[in-house]
Structure formats: structure tokens, C-alpha cells
Amino acid sequence: MAEATPFQWPLRVYWEDTDAGGIVFYANYLKFFERSRTEWLRSLGIEQHSLRESTGGMFVVTETSIRYHRPARLDDELIVTATLIEKGRASLIIGQQALLKSERTELSLENSCENQFSDGPPLGKLAPSGGSVLRVAKSVGATLLCEGTIRIGWVDAASLKPARIPANILDRLEAKT
């Protein structure tokens, strides 16, 4: 199955998400992934509470694989993604990433910068006349913090026994991938 454009969910790191070192506690990335998966399903019209009531089934996490690259810190703005990687009759594998939201960096060049070559006249100031400062804005790409795959399986809500994912859910997933 070809990967679709990842669903993106914005998230900010709060004090409660961090450990004594001021970085996100490693297990909290699983919470971030859960929120993004839930919102991804909701964006497809698949609301888990309604599903349980209407079908008697629900999704449960059956397997995770996580790789940590860099820490997130208090007040960081993250983008947490979810992408359907594999679709089976009773389970889905979702690829997920936590990214540090890209930042804009401004570089200021003062108008006092003049050409210092001795073999000719000064080339002039880098900033316009009148004392203005030339600012160059540059976008810095998002930084990968954590990535993983999550397998969610469909179970009967009463017995928690594995079952087939209802066809209408598979159809919605197919239409969006």
C-alpha cells in the first residue's frame, strides 16, 4: 500500500509531559501518538466512542515500535503525524512521527557594514540608507524527535477477542489513502 500524505496534529509540550531533566518523558510520546491517531481517525469520520456503540467493536493497541532521536522540551511546539502503512482484515499498522515544529530564524545585518577592500571605493552599506536594518528570514525544517509504528487491532468490545474490522471502516480508510 502506498503511503498517503501524513495526517498532522499540533501539540505543545507542557510541564506535566517532562521529567526531572526538563525533557519529555519517553513514555509520553506514546500519548502524543495516541492523540494524533485518534484525531486522524476522527478526521476520517471514524469516532471511536460511536464505533463501539454502533458496532460493538473497538481498536486496541497490540504492538508498538519506537525509536527516539532527539528530546523535546518544555514549551516546544510539536507536529505529531499518523500515516496508514498497512491495512489488514483485523489490524492496521500506522506510522507515526513527533517533529519539532519548524522555526523561522531572522538574520540581521546592520547598516554599518561597508566594503573593506583597500583597492577601490567602498561598495556601500548592506542596508538601505536611513539607518534601516536588512532582515533575511529563513525557514528551518522540522526536526525528527521520535518515530515509530503502532499496530492497532479490532476486537469485540465485550469479549476483547479479535474480530474483523467492519467493511465500512476499511472503505473509509481506502478512500483516504
Number of C-alpha atoms within 10 A of each C-alpha: 9 8 11 12 12 16 18 20 19 16 19 17 18 13 13 10 21 18 14 7 8 13 17 21 16 16 10 15 22 17 12 23 25 17 17 25 24 15 18 21 17 12 11 13 12 17 14 15 10 12 15 16 11 9 12 13 25 22 21 15 14 13 11 13 10 16 11 14 12 14 14 26 21 16 13 16 18 25 22 27 24 28 21 25 18 14 16 11 13 16 21 22 20 20 21 27 26 30 24 24 19 14 13 11 12 12 11 12 15 16 17 12 12 13 13 11 9 7 6 8 9 11 11 14 15 16 18 12 10 7 11 12 15 15 13 10 11 11 10 11 12 14 17 18 18 22 20 18 20 24 19 18 22 22 21 17 17 10 9 13 11 17 16 15 22 14 10 10 15 16 10 14 17 12 9 10 14
